[in-house]
């Protein structure tokens, strides 16, 4: 007999807690799938392999240790989208990212992330957004937008059941118009940490800026060949304290949205 929606929801959340509950962070590794198409100027489907990670695995702010890279993958994710739209309206394209159990394709579906067709990154309410869906209808949603006209910093809003949980953005300077950088150790150039902020107090959650153990999402160096020849990126997620598997899944979706809306756009504009 098929489980009722409430039972399905509990099963989905229980599976997420089983997979993600004890993880302090995740390493999200985009594969060079379709690299030949990208060299020809086309946009391939995005594919990711996901493993557990600790903040101490990050070296020099932008590299990941070899030990962390070799950890067993626990989730596999693959984009589903229309080829024509992906290549002619990449920034606005609708897509579904299906996440399955295990480190390779073919595992049981655990969750899926859905991104509708939207305008590209801007300062309006039609900006890119992505929601996570579990069996039974549980949802969490992320949206990325420009905070106010003239500001060059992308901001993310993470919410669950219409409740605003986090603002996610880099440290700012120049009155909030620019990303704070430190060229001596690569901040703002080799990597940009996106920190979690309380939506009411605007305070950083779980630490301070420039502390590698502070909860954050940051892009990592993927290696010379990957950085030069593909749009594939690696990301490290350090979770805020005390979050459950569903919220960790939602923040994984936020990381996918960060890749699609910000870093994929930057590489496309650079001609890669």
C-alpha positions in Angstrom: 0.0 0.0 0.0 1.3 3.5 -0.9 2.4 5.6 2.0 0.3 8.7 2.8 1.8 12.1 2.1 2.6 12.8 5.7 4.3 9.4 6.0 6.2 10.0 2.7 7.4 13.4 4.1 8.6 11.8 7.3 10.5 9.1 5.3 12.1 11.7 3.1 13.2 13.9 6.0 14.4 10.7 7.8 16.6 9.7 4.9 18.1 13.2 4.7 18.9 13.1 8.4 20.5 9.7 7.9 22.7 11.0 5.1 23.4 14.6 6.2 22.6 14.7 9.9 26.2 14.2 11.2 27.9 16.2 8.5 29.5 19.5 9.6 29.9 20.5 6.0 29.8 19.2 2.4 32.2 19.3 -0.5 30.3 19.8 -3.8 32.4 18.8 -6.8 31.2 19.7 -10.2 32.5 17.2 -12.8 33.9 18.2 -16.2 31.0 16.4 -17.9 30.5 17.7 -21.4 33.9 19.5 -21.5 34.2 19.0 -25.2 30.8 20.7 -25.8 32.0 23.6 -23.6 35.1 24.0 -25.6 32.8 24.3 -28.7 30.9 27.1 -26.9 27.9 25.0 -25.8 26.5 24.6 -22.3 26.4 21.0 -21.0 24.3 19.6 -18.2 25.7 20.2 -14.7 26.8 17.1 -12.8 28.0 17.0 -9.2 29.4 14.5 -6.7 29.0 15.4 -3.0 31.0 14.2 0.0 31.3 15.1 3.7 33.8 17.8 4.7 35.2 19.5 7.8 36.3 23.2 7.9 39.8 22.1 8.6 40.0 20.5 5.1 40.2 23.9 3.5 43.8 25.0 3.0 45.0 28.6 2.4 41.5 29.8 2.1 40.9 28.4 -1.4 42.2 24.9 -1.7 40.8 21.6 -0.5 43.1 18.9 1.0 43.7 15.8 -1.0 42.3 13.7 1.9 39.0 15.6 1.6 38.9 15.2 -2.2 39.3 11.4 -1.8 36.5 11.0 0.7 33.7 8.7 -0.4 30.9 10.5 -2.2 27.5 10.2 -0.5 25.3 12.0 -3.1 25.1 12.4 -6.9 23.3 15.2 -8.7 22.5 15.8 -12.3 20.8 18.7 -14.1 17.7 18.0 -16.2 17.0 20.8 -18.7 16.2 21.4 -22.3 19.3 21.5 -24.5 18.1 24.4 -26.7 17.1 26.6 -23.8 20.3 25.7 -21.9 22.4 27.0 -24.8 20.4 30.1 -25.8 19.0 31.3 -22.5 21.3 29.7 -20.0 20.9 32.3 -17.3 17.1 32.1 -17.4 16.7 28.4 -18.0 14.3 26.3 -16.0 15.8 23.1 -14.7 15.5 20.2 -12.2 18.5 18.9 -10.4 17.8 15.3 -9.3 19.9 14.1 -6.3 20.3 10.4 -5.7 21.9 8.3 -3.0 25.5 7.2 -3.5 28.4 8.7 -5.3 27.4 7.6 -8.9 24.4 7.7 -11.1 21.7 5.1 -10.6 21.0 5.4 -6.9 17.6 5.9 -5.3 16.3 9.5 -5.6 16.6 11.4 -2.3 15.4 14.8 -3.3 15.2 17.2 -6.3 15.8 20.9 -6.7 13.5 22.8 -9.1 14.4 26.1 -10.7 11.6 27.8 -12.8 12.3 30.1 -15.7 13.3 33.5 -14.4 15.0 36.7 -15.4 18.8 36.8 -14.9 20.3 38.2 -11.7 18.9 41.7 -11.1 17.3 43.8 -8.4 13.6 42.7 -8.9 11.4 40.0 -7.6 11.8 37.8 -10.7 15.3 36.8 -9.9 16.6 33.2 -10.0 15.2 30.9 -7.3 15.4 27.3 -6.5 13.3 25.0 -4.2 14.0 21.6 -2.7 11.3 19.0 -2.9 10.9 15.9 -0.8 8.4 13.1 -0.9 5.1 14.4 0.6 5.7 18.0 -0.4 8.2 19.4 2.1 9.9 22.4 0.6 12.7 24.9 1.2 13.5 27.8 -1.1 16.4 30.0 -2.0 16.5 33.2 -4.1 19.4 35.3 -5.3 19.1 38.9 -6.1 20.9 42.3 -6.2 20.3 44.0 -2.9 19.8 47.5 -4.4 20.5 49.2 -7.7 24.1 50.1 -8.1 25.3 47.3 -5.8 27.5 44.7 -7.4 27.1 42.1 -4.7 24.7 39.1 -5.2 22.6 38.4 -2.1 20.7 35.1 -1.4 17.6 34.7 0.7 16.9 31.3 2.2 13.5 30.5 3.5 11.4 27.5 4.6 7.6 27.5 4.4 7.7 31.3 3.7 9.8 31.9 6.9 12.9 34.0 6.2 15.8 32.0 7.7 19.1 33.4 6.3 20.5 36.2 4.2 23.6 34.9 2.5 26.2 37.2 1.0 30.0 38.0 1.1 31.5 40.5 3.5 30.9 44.0 2.1 32.9 47.3 2.1 32.6 50.8 0.5 29.2 51.4 2.1 27.9 48.0 1.0 28.6 48.5 -2.7 31.6 46.2 -3.1 32.9 42.8 -1.9 35.6 43.1 0.8 38.9 41.8 -0.6 42.4 41.0 0.6 44.7 40.5 -2.4 47.6 39.4 -0.1 45.9 36.1 0.7 43.5 35.8 -2.2 40.1 36.8 -0.6 37.9 38.3 -3.3 40.1 37.0 -6.1 40.8 33.3 -5.6 37.8 32.7 -3.5 34.8 34.6 -2.1 33.1 33.3 1.1 29.3 33.7 1.2 28.4 34.0 4.9 25.1 33.3 6.6 23.5 36.3 8.3 20.5 36.7 10.6 17.8 38.4 8.5 16.7 40.6 11.5 20.0 41.6 13.1 22.2 41.3 10.0 24.9 39.6 12.2 27.1 36.8 10.9 25.8 33.5 12.2 28.2 31.2 14.1 31.4 33.2 14.0 33.1 36.2 12.4 34.3 37.2 9.0 37.6 35.8 7.8 37.4 32.8 10.2 37.5 29.6 8.1 35.3 27.8 10.7 32.5 30.4 10.4 29.4 28.9 8.6 29.7 29.8 4.9 29.7 28.7 1.3 32.9 29.3 -0.7 34.1 28.5 -4.1 37.4 26.5 -4.1 40.2 26.2 -6.6 39.4 23.2 -8.9 42.8 22.9 -10.4 44.4 24.7 -13.4 42.9 22.4 -16.1 39.4 22.6 -14.7 39.5 26.3 -14.1 40.9 27.1 -17.6 39.1 24.6 -19.8 35.7 24.0 -18.2 33.0 25.8 -16.2 33.2 23.1 -13.5 33.6 24.5 -9.9 34.1 23.1 -6.4 32.3 24.4 -3.4 32.7 24.0 0.3 29.6 24.3 2.6 30.2 24.8 6.3 26.7 24.5 8.0 25.4 26.8 10.7 25.2 25.0 14.1 22.2 22.9 15.0 20.6 22.5 11.6 18.8 19.3 10.6 19.0 17.3 7.4 16.2 19.2 5.6 17.9 22.5 6.1 21.2 21.1 5.0 19.5 19.8 1.9 18.1 23.3 1.3 21.6 24.9 1.7 22.9 22.4 -0.9 20.3 23.7 -3.3 21.4 27.3 -2.4 24.9 26.2 -3.5 23.6 24.9 -6.8 21.8 28.2 -7.3 25.0 30.1 -6.4 26.9 28.2 -9.1 24.2 28.7 -11.8 23.4 32.4 -11.1 26.8 33.8 -10.2 29.9 31.6 -11.1 28.5 30.0 -14.3 27.6 33.5 -15.5 31.1 34.9 -14.7 32.8 32.1 -16.7 30.4 32.6 -19.6 31.1 36.3 -19.7 34.9 35.5 -19.7 34.4 33.3 -22.8 34.9 29.9 -21.1 
